[in-house]
């Protein structure tokens, strides 16, 4: 299954950006940039590579270049509480996203960069950091990053990475490492643009004319080209994206089947159940029962 390839737009004077997320709404996605994520509010499920784990406010994670990831907010997934009795609340986070090009090409041969090189290699699995003060330290440095420019900004990023290197309590988030081979070679290629549109709008009502207008191609020609390249129709891929999202909600939320259908882009429960059974050979209720067991 393809993953949404995000294009991060950095400022004119930097390739290291600070992005605030007042809520998590992106589907499963990846980008060329490494990402330091500070979870500032709420909690839920974090999907990184092939792994899934809980996150909550005060957690810090480092996600590698082109590693697929998704954050599902607990307040939307379930009215339940964490095991410590704390209520779920809407999620928010702060991300520092920076390109691999910021580092020397032969970083592994430079003793001064060796710890950071090891950390960035480890980030291809996704890393969570649990030292007591790491969240506060990175948050403080984030303020310095926002007020810095040029070389001072890079120095601040290196200090952040150095702080993460010195964490004594870490955990890998996936059993599989992802690398540049997972990168889509051309995000403007028509098939990739179609996938990007589907992932960004799969919860909406989508028409072929909308997709063709986005890709700037004739509808019939686009359908033939997409089928030739993927051996699937555009709307078959849309169904797979929606059902994949529904599977995550069924496994990790307490939403009703009707709520899962709506959150996955279906206005008809009957149509949702039919497509789910066609793609998974199980009814949604059977899938959930099997996962829960």
Secondary structure, DSSP 8 states (H G I E B T S, - for coil): ---EE------TT-SEEEEEESS----SEE-SSEEEEEEEE-EEEEEETTEEEEEETT-EEEE-TT--EEEEEHHHH-S-B-TTS-B----EEEEEEE-GGGS-TTGGG-GGGHHHHHHHHHGGG-EEE--TTHHHHHHHHHHHHHT--HHHHHHHHHHHHHHHHT-S-EEES-SS---GGGS-S-TTSHHHHHHHHHHHHTTS---HHHHHHHHTS-HHHHHHHHHHHHSS-HHHHHHHHHHHHHHHHHHH----HHHHHHHTT-S-HHHHHHHHHHHHSS-HHHHHHHHH-
